Amino acid sequence: MRISASIVALALVATSCHAFVTPNQSRVFARPADAGLKGLLQDDSDLEATLERQLTYKPGQAKGNLAKRFGSLAGKKIKTVGEAFAEFTELLGHPMNALYKNSMTDIVGTTHLIVVTARFKRDPVWSLGLMSSLDLLLKNYPEQDIAKEAVTALIKCCGMDEAEVRAEAKAVSDWAQGKSKEDVEAALRGEGSGPVAEVANAIKEDEFWMYSKYFGLGLVKLMELVGIEQNKDVCYSTMEEWMGKALNKPTYTATSDSDQYFGVKGKLDMMETLMKEIEIREKKRMAERLEEKAEAAIKMAEREAKWESEKSSESSVESK
């Protein structure tokens, strides 16, 4: 019987543990060595049933609603993060600037892992979050044509259509024009019409809806569009209201993503300031070098004119 072998194994483990600890000399707290084992085995049938389920488990063939909905995806071939990044590199065809390489590598890996999850379902708020994140990261990229190609390569290597993602993001940003915080809250409760209300209703109808980082960042972008102060503490409390009260979803991950966004944004703003200062210094140095060259050219021209004048004077004297 399988249960007998399990009991013997557990007994051997319990006995061998005493070789590595100091024996308890107190009689007050002493208890039989097999007390825990007896407690574990109060119901042999339950333990055997648990072991049986573990031994006979097959992916996608459980009896729950999750397995019924997504069980058909069990064993499906999924592209690895390494393969996704290799495809991104091939599609881009250019090396990334050293200052942006690590950040872009993280975004490729994170986005790929999100979109290959069975529960993931892209929506316009998520698309807004993705595009606003990329805009924030790459807005000061030295070669803007390469930055645009990097966005295209990222979206394509994750199996999405760039035109569709941009159209979804634009639909939400256009809807938000002229709206207030209260308007967004009402839409997130599923009231009225528009892309945000449609997303909210779909979320509430889907018991397996999966939150991911770009959805939270899409909400942060919505906060900016409706005039909410772009402050970490203000957006934290707003995120709690929108995710917790309006959508009735857990808030911890979303608020954490919001805090992380403002941390990264602060670093990017510092980098932008630094790059502008470097650009100003370089322009100043270039102007100084051009000025020096101009002065040198003027001095050379003056010397040549003086030499020509002296040469003319000598020629006139000799002719006399």
Summary of the structure (lengths in Angstrom):
residues: 320
radius of gyration: 34.0
end to end distance: 134.4
largest distance: 135.3
contacts: 826
relative contact order: 0.07
helix: 74%
strand: 0%
